[in-house]
Structure formats: structure tokens, C-alpha cells
Amino acid sequence: MASEAPPFWWEEPDWRALALAPLSAIYALAAGRRMRSAAREKMEAPVLCVGNFTVGGTGKTPVAIALARQARRMQLNPG
């Protein structure tokens, strides 16, 4: 499955994007601060994270399902 960048990525930003840019910067700073300050914990089992802040449509669920199936084939117990 090939993916291609949407055409609007190459367009000049309009007034709405420019108006929202300061909010985007504030969100980025807050998210970065939250990630840096998060408590770290040693886990007993390996942990695999699929995805990031993106919500919907990026393929996280199919990847997680494929990883779980492969783990079961390898006699592991994901969950």
C-alpha cells in the first residue's frame, strides 16, 4: 500500500492556518513539556508502542493486530 502526500501540503497556508499557528505552537510546547516530565517506570515485560499523537486514519490498529498475531505465532502472549 503506497501513500502519497495530499496536495494541500504543497499549497501556501491560508488565513485560517496562519490564525491557528500560535495555538499550534502552544500545544507543541505543552505536549513536549508533558512528555519530558512523564514519570518513567521499569516494566517486567517488553512494551511496544504503536503510533503517536495522531488520531484516526494512520493505520495504528492494523499494525497492532498484525504485531499481536505475529507474537502469538512466536508462542508469545501479547495483551
Distance bins in CASP14 RR format, pairs under 12 A and 6 or more apart:
PFRMAT RR
TARGET T0000
AUTHOR 0000-0000-0000
RMODE 2
METHOD distances of the structure
MODEL  1
1 59 0 0 0 0 1 0 0 0 0 0 0
1 62 0 0 0 0 1 0 0 0 0 0 0
1 63 0 0 0 0 0 1 0 0 0 0 0
3 57 0 0 0 0 0 1 0 0 0 0 0
3 58 0 0 0 0 1 0 0 0 0 0 0
3 59 0 0 0 0 0 1 0 0 0 0 0
4 10 0 0 0 0 0 1 0 0 0 0 0
5 11 0 0 0 0 0 1 0 0 0 0 0
8 14 0 0 0 0 1 0 0 0 0 0 0
8 16 0 0 0 0 0 1 0 0 0 0 0
8 17 0 0 0 0 1 0 0 0 0 0 0
9 17 0 0 0 0 0 1 0 0 0 0 0
11 17 0 0 0 0 1 0 0 0 0 0 0
12 18 0 0 0 0 1 0 0 0 0 0 0
13 19 0 0 0 0 1 0 0 0 0 0 0
13 20 0 0 0 0 1 0 0 0 0 0 0
13 21 1 0 0 1 0 0 0 0 0 0 0
13 24 0 0 0 0 0 1 0 0 0 0 0
14 20 0 0 0 0 0 1 0 0 0 0 0
14 21 0 0 0 0 0 1 0 0 0 0 0
15 21 0 0 0 0 0 1 0 0 0 0 0
16 23 0 0 0 0 0 1 0 0 0 0 0
16 24 0 0 0 0 0 1 0 0 0 0 0
17 23 0 0 0 0 0 1 0 0 0 0 0
17 24 0 0 0 0 1 0 0 0 0 0 0
18 24 0 0 0 0 0 1 0 0 0 0 0
20 26 0 0 0 0 0 1 0 0 0 0 0
20 27 0 0 0 0 1 0 0 0 0 0 0
21 27 0 0 0 0 0 1 0 0 0 0 0
21 28 0 0 0 0 0 1 0 0 0 0 0
22 28 0 0 0 0 0 1 0 0 0 0 0
22 29 0 0 0 0 0 1 0 0 0 0 0
23 29 0 0 0 0 0 1 0 0 0 0 0
23 30 0 0 0 0 0 1 0 0 0 0 0
24 30 0 0 0 0 0 1 0 0 0 0 0
24 31 0 0 0 0 0 1 0 0 0 0 0
25 31 0 0 0 0 0 1 0 0 0 0 0
25 32 0 0 0 0 0 1 0 0 0 0 0
26 32 0 0 0 0 0 1 0 0 0 0 0
26 33 0 0 0 0 0 1 0 0 0 0 0
27 33 0 0 0 0 0 1 0 0 0 0 0
27 34 0 0 0 0 0 1 0 0 0 0 0
27 53 0 0 0 0 1 0 0 0 0 0 0
28 34 0 0 0 0 0 1 0 0 0 0 0
28 35 0 0 0 0 0 1 0 0 0 0 0
28 53 0 0 0 0 1 0 0 0 0 0 0
29 35 0 0 0 0 0 1 0 0 0 0 0
29 36 0 0 0 0 0 1 0 0 0 0 0
30 36 0 0 0 0 0 1 0 0 0 0 0
30 37 0 0 0 0 0 1 0 0 0 0 0
30 53 0 0 0 0 0 1 0 0 0 0 0
31 37 0 0 0 0 0 1 0 0 0 0 0
31 38 0 0 0 0 0 1 0 0 0 0 0
31 52 0 0 0 0 0 1 0 0 0 0 0
31 53 1 0 0 1 0 0 0 0 0 0 0
32 38 0 0 0 0 1 0 0 0 0 0 0
32 53 0 0 0 0 0 1 0 0 0 0 0
34 53 0 0 0 0 0 1 0 0 0 0 0
35 52 0 0 0 0 0 1 0 0 0 0 0
35 53 0 0 0 0 1 0 0 0 0 0 0
40 47 0 0 0 0 0 1 0 0 0 0 0
41 47 0 0 0 0 1 0 0 0 0 0 0
43 49 0 0 0 0 0 1 0 0 0 0 0
45 71 0 0 0 0 0 1 0 0 0 0 0
45 76 0 0 0 0 1 0 0 0 0 0 0
45 77 0 0 0 0 1 0 0 0 0 0 0
45 78 0 0 0 0 1 0 0 0 0 0 0
45 79 0 0 0 0 1 0 0 0 0 0 0
46 67 0 0 0 0 0 1 0 0 0 0 0
46 71 0 0 0 0 0 1 0 0 0 0 0
46 76 0 0 0 0 1 0 0 0 0 0 0
46 77 0 0 0 0 0 1 0 0 0 0 0
46 78 0 0 0 0 0 1 0 0 0 0 0
46 79 0 0 0 0 0 1 0 0 0 0 0
47 67 0 0 0 0 0 1 0 0 0 0 0
47 78 0 0 0 0 0 1 0 0 0 0 0
47 79 0 0 0 0 0 1 0 0 0 0 0
48 60 0 0 0 0 0 1 0 0 0 0 0
48 63 0 0 0 0 1 0 0 0 0 0 0
48 64 0 0 0 0 1 0 0 0 0 0 0
48 66 0 0 0 0 0 1 0 0 0 0 0
48 67 1 0 0 1 0 0 0 0 0 0 0
48 68 0 0 0 0 1 0 0 0 0 0 0
48 70 0 0 0 0 0 1 0 0 0 0 0
48 71 0 0 0 0 1 0 0 0 0 0 0
48 76 0 0 0 0 0 1 0 0 0 0 0
48 78 0 0 0 0 1 0 0 0 0 0 0
48 79 0 0 0 0 0 1 0 0 0 0 0
49 60 0 0 0 0 1 0 0 0 0 0 0
49 63 0 0 0 0 0 1 0 0 0 0 0
49 64 0 0 0 0 1 0 0 0 0 0 0
49 67 0 0 0 0 0 1 0 0 0 0 0
50 58 0 0 0 0 1 0 0 0 0 0 0
50 59 0 0 0 0 1 0 0 0 0 0 0
50 60 1 0 1 0 0 0 0 0 0 0 0
50 61 0 0 0 0 1 0 0 0 0 0 0
50 62 0 0 0 0 1 0 0 0 0 0 0
50 63 1 0 1 0 0 0 0 0 0 0 0
50 64 1 0 1 0 0 0 0 0 0 0 0
50 65 0 0 0 0 1 0 0 0 0 0 0
50 66 0 0 0 0 1 0 0 0 0 0 0
50 67 1 0 0 1 0 0 0 0 0 0 0
50 68 0 0 0 0 0 1 0 0 0 0 0
50 78 0 0 0 0 0 1 0 0 0 0 0
51 57 0 0 0 0 0 1 0 0 0 0 0
51 58 1 0 0 1 0 0 0 0 0 0 0
51 59 0 0 0 0 1 0 0 0 0 0 0
51 60 1 0 1 0 0 0 0 0 0 0 0
51 61 0 0 0 0 0 1 0 0 0 0 0
51 62 0 0 0 0 0 1 0 0 0 0 0
51 63 1 0 0 1 0 0 0 0 0 0 0
51 64 0 0 0 0 1 0 0 0 0 0 0
51 67 0 0 0 0 0 1 0 0 0 0 0
52 58 0 0 0 0 1 0 0 0 0 0 0
52 59 0 0 0 0 0 1 0 0 0 0 0
52 60 0 0 0 0 1 0 0 0 0 0 0
53 60 0 0 0 0 0 1 0 0 0 0 0
54 60 1 0 0 1 0 0 0 0 0 0 0
55 61 0 0 0 0 0 1 0 0 0 0 0
56 62 0 0 0 0 0 1 0 0 0 0 0
57 63 0 0 0 0 0 1 0 0 0 0 0
58 64 0 0 0 0 0 1 0 0 0 0 0
59 65 0 0 0 0 1 0 0 0 0 0 0
59 66 0 0 0 0 0 1 0 0 0 0 0
59 67 0 0 0 0 0 1 0 0 0 0 0
60 66 0 0 0 0 0 1 0 0 0 0 0
60 67 0 0 0 0 0 1 0 0 0 0 0
61 67 0 0 0 0 0 1 0 0 0 0 0
61 68 0 0 0 0 0 1 0 0 0 0 0
62 68 0 0 0 0 0 1 0 0 0 0 0
62 69 0 0 0 0 0 1 0 0 0 0 0
63 69 0 0 0 0 0 1 0 0 0 0 0
63 70 0 0 0 0 0 1 0 0 0 0 0
64 70 0 0 0 0 0 1 0 0 0 0 0
64 71 0 0 0 0 0 1 0 0 0 0 0
64 78 0 0 0 0 1 0 0 0 0 0 0
64 79 0 0 0 0 0 1 0 0 0 0 0
65 71 0 0 0 0 0 1 0 0 0 0 0
65 72 0 0 0 0 0 1 0 0 0 0 0
65 78 0 0 0 0 0 1 0 0 0 0 0
65 79 0 0 0 0 0 1 0 0 0 0 0
66 72 0 0 0 0 0 1 0 0 0 0 0
66 73 0 0 0 0 0 1 0 0 0 0 0
66 78 0 0 0 0 0 1 0 0 0 0 0
67 73 0 0 0 0 0 1 0 0 0 0 0
67 74 0 0 0 0 0 1 0 0 0 0 0
67 76 0 0 0 0 0 1 0 0 0 0 0
67 78 1 0 0 1 0 0 0 0 0 0 0
67 79 0 0 0 0 0 1 0 0 0 0 0
68 74 0 0 0 0 0 1 0 0 0 0 0
68 76 0 0 0 0 1 0 0 0 0 0 0
68 77 0 0 0 0 1 0 0 0 0 0 0
68 78 1 0 1 0 0 0 0 0 0 0 0
68 79 1 0 0 1 0 0 0 0 0 0 0
69 76 0 0 0 0 0 1 0 0 0 0 0
69 78 0 0 0 0 1 0 0 0 0 0 0
70 76 0 0 0 0 1 0 0 0 0 0 0
70 78 0 0 0 0 1 0 0 0 0 0 0
71 77 1 0 0 1 0 0 0 0 0 0 0
71 78 1 0 1 0 0 0 0 0 0 0 0
71 79 0 0 0 0 1 0 0 0 0 0 0
72 78 1 0 0 1 0 0 0 0 0 0 0
72 79 0 0 0 0 0 1 0 0 0 0 0
END
